[in-house]
């Protein structure tokens, strides 16, 4: 025997919805009129209300923990706007600029090196001639005399010659002594020669002898003795040198070495260092 | 709590705002999951999955009852887990073993106040166990509908939205669930506290 008689499915739905106040006013009024006269329907309603009331008596279960989310749970590393250092854009531009400057410097340097190499054949014979004439002997003195020093070479030689030439200009007897005495071909020191000229001229001729001790300078020194006995004559020599056609002479800076690449200039090194620094700083800032 | 503002902020990706909504609704969401799943661990997993899914899909929320929207998500999470259990019976047996550990392990002990007597605590535990047992005998869709209605107090429209079904279907599921619960409770009268036995005075 069941305490609650089963009812029709339609009535069960009506009674359940009645309990939940989900019927329209017309349905509700009609059902209430039936409940007044139908005891089985009332018993069915009591059974459903019992189930509803008992289920509602279920205690609320306290959650064992909080269910708040962490960024890792929802993979929010991509959603959260990442704080980007404001220096990174500036570093990007600086890196690009340093790279461009470095490239321009390298290209310019290399093209300059090519120009030197292409200009080299024109200057090379004269350089070769000049280099061949470097081991000067006394017999080549005349040929060397014909070589007028370039202004650059004169500027290099003048400081060495003039200090010795000026004292010579004051000593009238030295020029005769030096000119009268034959210059030894072996390039012996001229102290012995100066000694014959007198005590006063000995010091001066000793100075000349020291500068003329090496064979390659000997001829030039003899030339200097010949053409710069006085200050006026040294001026004339200088004027003549300026008016003469300059002949390219080998200088340390103009000596090309075609087989070696051009060395990095200071500016290139600076640009390269800046480029490396900017790249490293950029990497560090992006890692932070 | 300004719920619409929090929802808007959460839709913009503000996790803190969403977490305030979580704190507000985690109890009803967890309770629905607990009553559907029948044990604490699966209910916790389903609740967590539901909130994660809710956050990821909150852009699709278009107004209406936010609680009902959350209930739909947690219901789906529970259904997914129940379907997995049916495919893997071993997992279901493990869950039953967890249920057998008693209500204390499921968190209901936290409801017991210090002043409650041991007898009262035992009665409440028996009532909860018997009701949960009867709920577990229901089909998933009926259990879900009746829990949302009678335990969480959602109206038929919210339940229909949560279960993505017609209002008439919800009405039918709840009615049939109550009918089966009535029969189940009737057969377990001796396990119920005196106040919940048929023929006794109702509280």
Interface residues (C-beta under 8 A of the other chain):
Chain A: X2 X3 X4 X6 X9 X12 X13 X15 X16 X17 X20 X22 X47 X48 X50 X51 X52 X53 X54 X55 X56 X57 X58 X59 X60 X61 X62 X63 X64 X65 X66 X67 X68 X69 X71 X73 X74 X76 X79 X80
Chain B: X13 X15 X18 X19 X22 X23 X26 X27 X29 X30 X31 X34 X35 X40 X44 X47 X48 X51 X52 X55 X56 X106 X107 X108 X110 X111 X124 X127 X128 X131 X132 X135 X146 X147 X149 X150 X151 X155 X156 X171 X172 X174 X175 X176 X178 X179 X181 X182 X183 X185 X186 X192 X196 X198 X202
